[in-house]
Amino acid sequence: MFKNPFSFEGRIRRTEYGLSYLIYMFIYFTALTILQLGGDYAAMIFFICLIPLLWFMWAQGAKRCHDLGNNGWYQLIPFYVFWLLFADSKPGTNEYGDNPKHAEANSRNDYQDRSLQ
């Protein structure tokens, strides 16, 4: 989980996208609280935090769109975030890579097979 979080390549599961969204909200509201507390450099700190945070969220959203078989630009559709959070991934391999759900299950099975030997 969280392999290359700033990359726009590949696919991620609902769990990783949901955790990414929670991380985004926590950091955003923390930075917003710092901004409201004031200070000379509060706005600069807010925008410095906001730029990589938005990149992170756009990258995770694009990978989640890829998991559903769509282009990453679909995340710009209003309320599409709910589809990203609740829709099940497309089975099998698509043009964006292997299904992460099955790849994780296969890696667990390989680990169990090696431990039984």
C-alpha atoms as one frame of an Amber mdcrd trajectory, in Angstrom:
protein
   0.000   0.000   0.000   1.133   3.549  -0.798   3.708   2.553  -3.394   4.657
   5.673  -5.367   1.900   7.898  -3.902   2.850  10.869  -6.103   2.887   8.873
  -9.358  -0.011   8.907 -11.808   0.762   5.394 -13.110  -0.975   2.175 -12.104
  -4.055   1.214 -10.113  -5.045   1.360  -6.439  -7.842  -0.191  -4.402 -10.714
   1.558  -2.628  -8.990   1.134   0.722  -5.862   2.993  -0.336  -7.914   5.746
  -1.963 -10.084   6.117   1.145  -7.034   6.322   3.404  -5.484   8.855   1.028
  -8.626  10.948   1.239  -8.561  10.843   5.054  -4.883  11.847   5.095  -5.655
  14.685   2.688  -8.509  15.976   4.849  -6.459  15.765   8.061  -3.481  17.672
   6.639  -5.716  20.199   4.863  -7.696  21.072   7.983  -4.543  21.173  10.095
  -2.979  23.627   7.642  -6.218  25.615   7.549  -6.182  25.858  11.356  -2.616
  27.163  11.234  -3.766  29.724   8.669  -6.623  30.876  10.906  -4.354  31.175
  13.941  -2.557  33.845  11.979   1.029  34.829  12.055   3.231  36.458   9.484
   4.016  33.324   7.517   0.744  31.412   7.980  -0.466  31.919   4.398   2.894
  30.870   2.997   2.911  27.702   5.137  -0.648  26.923   4.011   0.183  27.179
   0.300   3.456  25.274   0.702   1.487  22.435   2.283  -1.328  22.686  -0.245
   0.721  22.172  -3.438   2.163  18.696  -2.677  -1.091  17.744  -0.978  -3.102
  18.476  -4.123  -0.541  16.606  -6.259  -0.849  13.603  -3.913  -4.639  13.614
  -4.098  -4.743  14.056  -7.887  -2.272  11.187  -8.320  -4.241   8.889  -6.034
  -7.482   9.873  -7.768  -6.003   9.165 -11.194  -4.835   5.721 -10.061  -8.288
   4.998  -8.629  -9.864   6.076 -11.944  -7.469   3.697 -13.683  -8.683   0.908
 -11.393 -12.212   1.550 -12.640 -11.011   1.468 -16.249 -11.330   5.230 -16.788
  -8.958   8.025 -17.645  -7.642  10.070 -14.710  -9.482  13.163 -15.953 -12.757
  11.600 -14.815 -11.992  12.714 -11.258 -12.824  16.282 -12.316 -16.507  15.328
 -12.677 -18.501  16.748  -9.733 -19.347  14.137  -7.077 -17.285  11.481  -8.902
 -15.281  11.142  -5.693 -18.181   9.118  -4.270 -17.962   6.706  -7.199 -14.222
   6.417  -6.569 -14.827   5.643  -2.904 -17.593   3.065  -3.303 -17.352   1.423
  -6.750 -15.675  -1.954  -7.047 -12.637  -2.254  -9.291 -12.770  -3.773 -12.753
 -11.680  -7.417 -12.651  -8.539  -8.584 -14.355  -5.921  -6.609 -16.177  -6.751
  -3.427 -18.064  -4.663  -0.921 -20.027  -3.414   0.608 -16.760  -2.091  -2.596
 -15.172  -3.046  -5.602 -13.095  -5.929  -5.577 -10.652  -4.375  -4.626  -7.268
  -6.889  -6.749  -5.360  -5.831  -9.921  -7.137  -2.148  -8.984  -7.108  -2.273
  -8.613  -3.316  -4.094 -11.928  -2.914  -1.578 -13.673  -5.170   1.364 -12.282
  -3.191  -0.236 -13.538   0.055  -0.757 -16.994  -1.475   2.867 -17.089  -2.663
   4.026 -16.180   0.845   1.858 -18.903   2.388   3.094 -21.469  -0.147   6.721
 -20.630   0.650   6.113 -20.840   4.405   4.567 -24.314   4.040   7.626 -25.683
   2.248
